[in-house]
Amino acid sequence: MRKDNQSGVSEFLLLGLPVRPEDQNMFFTLFMGMYLTTVLGNLLIILLIMLDSRLHTPMYFFLSHLALTDVSFSSVTAPKLLVNMLMQNQSISYAGCITQVYFFLFFGDLDSFLLTSMAYDRYVAICHPLHYTTIMSQSLCFSLVIVSWALSCVSALVHTLLLARLSFCGDNTIPHFFCDLSALLKLSSSDTSVNELVILTVGVVVITLPFICILVSYGHIGANVLRVSSSKGMCKALSTCGSHLSVVSLYYGAIIGLYFFPSSSNSNDKDVIVAVLYTLVTPMLNPFIYSLRNQDMKGALGNILSKGTRSP
């Protein structure tokens, strides 16, 4: 194991996915297809929102940022996973590992804040429809996105700087397919109490509080929907929230399953499987959820395709 003056190691070994060697090619093909679907699907959402003026609304403004975040979030881990599976090389440099931790936390936190902004947008649209354009002004939308990016940057930077001060003088094997923060803390030979305290504190800000805000927003939406006398109005309200609720359930469901129901100390297979769910599966499903359940997105796609067929 090569030594590094500051960290104690110059590289880590990623154990990867808990699959048999003879199944590596099959899973490589599967994950390559999932990653390409994620990238192309989310980029298509961004393109449709840019080209169709009817989608220039607060909800789709937030959705475009969410799609960009999902592409970036998957790109933090998937390419390295695919390269390791293809080349049978499990190593990652110390600098590469620290960098991966930063961007993984950054885009993960950003996902949480953007989902919260979208929940607030749906709350205003359904509970205060007459004041929607006034409340969800362009300046407020830009402010929410800027604050989301800034808070995510600060949160990820704090964790990364605290991680960089730790020493790793013993085992350098990470039982995961990417540099997971909790796995790295277990490997460290330094005192990690400060890191664990910051994880708990910052986690409340970037995960728990946004989740509570989403629950409160949809609690008000649910109460408002129940007061709607017409079934048509109820169906319209539910259709506008269905896509977002599906994404929220996938995102927070994976996080709750991972951190509230941790695996046993001698087995990390469940953690790895859940990580695959929220780093690859959820970002891949988002374009399908928003396109299949959203009439505006399907209409925009139809318009683009029809223009393409009419062009000489």
PyMOL commands that set and color helices and strands:
alter all, ss='L'
color gray80, all
select helices_A, chain A and resi 21-51+53-55+58-87+94-127+129-135+138-164+181-187+193-227+231-259+269-292+295-310
alter helices_A, ss='H'
color red, helices_A
select strands_A, chain A and resi 11-14+91-93+173-174
alter strands_A, ss='S'
color yellow, strands_A
deselect
rebuild
show_as cartoon
